[in-house]
Amino acid sequence: MRQVVSKVAEAADAETLRQRIEALAPWFHNIDIDGISTAPDHFLGDYPAGKFARFASVLPSDLSGKTVLDIGCNAGFYSFEMKRRGASHVLGIDSDERYLAQARLATEAFGFDGVEFGKLSVYDVATLGQKFDLVIFMGVFYHLRHPLLALDLIREHVAGDMLLFQTMQQGSSDVMEVPADHPFFMPGTAEPPAYFDDPAYPKMHFIEREFAHDWTNWWAPNAACSQAMLRAAGFTVERTPEPDVYLCRTAPVPYAQHGPAAAYPTKGAPR
């Protein structure tokens, strides 16, 4: 009799969980919560687990004692994966309250300690007042009106060591070496440098209206531009496990010796 009662209670708990998951639909992250898939019909398949499987090996398998910041955490898939690797503290931030509610429900169901979520813009990461061993910045960059500013703020305020970065890209996947100093005209001519038209030159495509029916898709860099912007913000690309995924380390910020004038030139500062 006790076993029957226990099974009835388990079934009731499972139904309650299913109802709570459905109440927060739609989910963009397909997460298995006690056997319940949150987005089983995702147009990208088992997303983001399928994508993560293709680059998971470039991240440390043991994050014991490490801190992680997941910017644009959505329902928390990557936050949970980092906790499973032993991270001592994981903070996920997002601007969407429904995503945060999904992440908190999953955290509760998994019984994780040391994982928390909060509403915060990437432009306000300085308010966190700490640097993290690993910053995850995936699927956010191209939704931002000011993407390079976001990278600058991440580098200055929260990136302590590693950055896992992903962005939508369009255009050529080729990357060319560009001059350290660009001339106005090609030597001996009145013509501008021809390499600006090379598909492998760093380019950021601006999307004025919608991309894939999403008005928040503002930007689509090519591969050369993604890498160049990461370097400009003070990151070095160590691994590119997928064409749009970059594992980076913090590096010296170019022209940092000029201070704010490097970004906002004043009279007498290099221009």
C-alpha positions in Angstrom: 0.0 0.0 0.0 2.8 2.4 0.9 4.5 1.7 -2.5 1.2 2.5 -4.3 0.8 5.8 -2.4 4.4 6.7 -3.2 3.9 6.2 -6.9 0.7 8.2 -6.8 2.6 11.1 -5.1 5.4 10.9 -7.7 2.9 11.0 -10.5 1.3 14.1 -8.9 4.6 15.8 -8.5 5.5 15.1 -12.1 2.2 16.5 -13.3 2.7 19.6 -11.2 6.2 20.1 -12.7 4.8 19.6 -16.2 2.1 22.2 -15.6 4.7 24.7 -14.2 6.9 24.1 -17.2 4.0 24.6 -19.6 2.9 27.8 -17.8 6.3 29.4 -18.7 6.1 28.4 -22.4 7.4 29.0 -24.9 10.9 27.9 -24.0 13.9 28.6 -26.4 16.2 26.3 -24.5 15.3 22.6 -24.7 16.2 21.3 -21.2 15.4 17.9 -19.8 13.9 18.5 -16.4 13.1 15.2 -14.7 12.3 13.6 -18.0 10.2 16.5 -19.3 11.6 18.3 -22.4 10.9 22.0 -22.3 11.1 22.6 -26.1 10.8 19.2 -27.7 9.7 20.7 -31.1 12.5 23.2 -31.3 13.1 24.3 -35.0 16.9 23.8 -34.4 16.4 20.3 -33.0 17.7 19.5 -29.5 18.9 23.0 -28.9 21.2 24.1 -27.4 22.5 20.6 -26.3 23.2 19.6 -29.9 25.3 22.7 -30.5 27.1 22.5 -27.1 28.1 18.9 -27.9 30.1 20.1 -30.9 32.3 22.5 -28.8 32.0 21.3 -25.2 35.5 19.7 -25.3 37.3 23.1 -25.6 36.1 24.1 -22.1 37.7 22.8 -18.9 36.1 19.6 -17.8 36.7 20.5 -14.2 35.7 24.0 -13.1 36.0 23.3 -9.4 36.4 26.6 -7.5 35.7 28.7 -10.6 33.1 31.4 -11.0 31.0 31.8 -14.1 29.0 34.6 -15.5 26.4 33.7 -18.2 25.3 36.8 -20.0 22.0 36.4 -21.9 21.5 33.2 -20.0 18.0 32.5 -21.4 16.6 29.4 -19.5 20.1 28.6 -18.1 21.3 25.7 -20.2 24.9 26.8 -20.2 24.8 27.9 -16.6 23.7 24.4 -15.6 26.3 22.7 -17.7 29.0 24.8 -16.0 27.6 23.9 -12.6 27.8 20.2 -13.6 31.5 20.7 -14.3 31.9 21.8 -10.7 31.8 25.6 -10.8 31.5 27.0 -7.3 29.3 29.9 -8.3 27.3 30.6 -11.5 25.4 33.8 -12.1 23.1 34.0 -15.1 21.8 37.4 -16.2 19.1 38.3 -18.8 16.7 41.1 -19.6 13.7 38.8 -20.1 11.7 38.0 -16.9 10.2 34.9 -18.5 13.5 33.4 -19.3 14.7 34.1 -15.8 11.6 32.4 -14.4 12.3 29.4 -16.5 15.9 29.3 -15.3 14.9 29.5 -11.7 12.3 26.7 -12.1 15.0 24.4 -13.7 17.4 25.3 -10.9 14.8 24.4 -8.3 14.0 21.1 -10.0 17.7 20.2 -10.4 18.4 21.1 -6.7 21.5 23.1 -7.6 23.3 25.3 -5.0 25.5 28.1 -6.1 23.5 29.0 -9.2 21.5 32.2 -9.3 19.8 34.4 -11.9 19.1 38.1 -12.1 17.8 40.7 -14.4 20.6 42.8 -15.7 21.7 44.4 -19.0 25.1 43.6 -20.4 25.7 47.4 -20.4 25.4 47.3 -16.6 27.8 44.5 -15.7 30.1 47.0 -13.9 27.5 46.9 -11.1 28.3 43.3 -10.3 31.6 44.5 -8.8 33.6 41.3 -9.5 35.4 39.4 -12.2 34.6 35.9 -13.2 36.9 33.0 -14.3 34.7 32.3 -17.2 32.3 34.6 -19.0 29.8 33.1 -21.4 28.5 35.5 -24.0 26.6 33.5 -26.6 23.7 34.5 -28.8 23.6 38.1 -27.6 26.1 40.1 -29.5 24.1 40.5 -32.7 21.0 41.6 -30.8 22.7 44.6 -29.3 22.5 48.2 -30.6 26.1 48.8 -29.4 28.0 45.5 -29.6 31.6 46.7 -29.3 30.6 48.7 -26.2 29.3 45.5 -24.7 32.6 43.7 -25.4 34.5 46.6 -23.9 32.5 46.6 -20.7 32.8 42.8 -20.4 36.6 43.1 -20.7 36.9 45.9 -18.3 34.6 44.8 -15.6 33.8 41.1 -15.5 36.2 39.0 -17.6 38.9 37.6 -15.4 40.3 34.9 -17.7 38.2 33.1 -20.3 35.4 34.3 -22.6 33.2 31.9 -24.5 31.7 33.9 -27.4 29.2 33.2 -30.1 27.6 35.4 -32.7 25.5 35.0 -35.8 27.8 35.6 -38.8 27.2 36.3 -42.4 29.5 36.7 -45.4 32.9 35.1 -46.0 34.5 32.8 -43.5 37.9 33.7 -44.8 40.2 35.9 -42.7 42.9 38.2 -44.2 45.8 39.9 -42.7 45.2 43.6 -42.7 47.8 46.4 -42.4 48.7 47.8 -39.0 48.1 51.3 -40.5 45.6 51.9 -43.3 46.6 54.5 -45.9 44.1 56.9 -47.5 45.4 56.0 -50.9 47.4 53.1 -52.4 51.0 54.1 -52.9 51.6 56.1 -56.0 47.8 56.4 -56.8 44.8 58.4 -55.9 42.8 55.2 -55.3 41.6 54.0 -51.9 42.9 50.6 -50.7 41.2 47.8 -52.7 41.3 45.4 -49.8 38.2 47.1 -48.2 36.2 45.3 -50.9 37.8 41.9 -50.2 35.2 39.5 -48.7 37.9 38.4 -46.2 38.3 42.0 -44.8 36.5 42.5 -41.4 33.0 43.6 -42.1 29.9 44.1 -39.9 26.6 43.8 -41.8 23.9 46.1 -40.4 20.4 44.7 -40.6 18.0 47.7 -40.7 14.8 45.8 -40.4 14.2 42.1 -39.6 16.3 39.0 -39.9 14.4 35.7 -39.7 11.4 37.6 -38.5 13.3 39.0 -35.6 13.7 42.8 -35.4 16.3 42.5 -32.6 18.8 40.9 -35.0 20.8 44.1 -35.7 24.2 42.9 -36.8 25.9 40.1 -38.7 29.7 40.2 -38.7 31.8 38.1 -41.0 34.3 35.8 -39.4 37.2 38.3 -39.8 35.1 41.0 -38.1 34.2 38.8 -35.1 37.8 38.0 -34.5 39.0 41.6 -35.1 36.4 43.0 -32.6 37.3 40.5 -30.0 41.0 41.5 -30.3 40.0 45.2 -30.3 38.2 44.7 -27.0 41.2 42.9 -25.4 40.6 39.2 -26.1 42.8 36.8 -27.9 41.1 33.9 -29.7 42.5 30.6 -28.6 40.1 28.1 -30.2 37.4 28.2 -32.9 35.6 24.9 -32.4 32.7 26.0 -34.6 32.7 28.8 -37.2 30.7 31.1 -35.0 32.1 30.0 -31.6 35.3 31.4 -30.1 37.1 30.5 -26.9 39.1 33.5 -25.8 41.5 34.7 -23.1 41.9 38.2 -21.8 44.7 40.1 -23.3 46.1 43.6 -23.2 43.5 46.1 -24.6 44.9 47.8 -27.7 45.7 51.5 -27.2 44.8 51.2 -23.5 47.7 53.5 -22.6 45.7 56.4 -24.1 42.9 55.8 -21.6 39.4 57.1 -22.4 41.0 59.0 -25.3 41.4 55.7 -27.1 37.7 55.5 -27.5 36.8 59.2 -27.3 39.7 61.2 -28.7 40.3 64.7 -27.3 42.6 67.4 -28.7 46.1 66.2 -29.0 45.2 62.5 -28.5 46.0 60.0 -31.3 43.2 60.0 -33.9 
